[in-house]
Amino acid sequence: MKKFLLLSIIVTLLYACSNNGSSSTDSNANTGSGSSSSSTENATGNSENPSYDPKRGEGKFTKVELNEKLDAAMATNGEKVFGVKCSSCHKTTDEKLVGPGWKGVTGRHTPEWIMNFVTNTDAMLDKDPKAQAQLEICLVRMPNQNLADEEARSLLEFMRRNDGVK
């Protein structure tokens, strides 16, 4: 009986951590605080998703404008998101936990790639060679955290602060 109960709990936890068929929303959002913004418009002015680009990945973010100076309030909000949704699998150092460490991530990937990865995880893991290479190293598929655009943008700002942007 104890084995059955333990097996049931494990199966339930695995199911809860999986994507469950959810996908991120495709709403247009200006998620910055006046000075930082994102846009889903492509070069022709449509809001349709352009073809896959390895520099930006797969998703709705085609242009993420960052200020040279860090938005401290946004980074603080991003730290809260990290604590709730990311810290169980990622460290802010270069040390691998379940997933890769975050140190230097903003130097390795474009802001668009990061935003698309955290909001469109499944498609990125299916199509993006860099995401697939990380999956081969970590051996655990990152679950879609269903981040809102504002949460993802705050998380990016927290990553920038972690990488030394002042």
Buried (B, 14 or more C-beta within 10 A) or exposed (E): EEEEEEEEEEEEEEEEEEBEEEEBEBEEBEBBBEEBBBBBEBEEEEEEBBEEBEEBBBBBBBBBEBEEEBBEEBBEBBBEBBEEBBEEBBBBEEEBEEBBBBBBBBEEBBBBBBBBBBBBBBBBBEBBEBBEEBBEEBEEBBBBBBBBBBBBBBBBBBBBBBBEBE
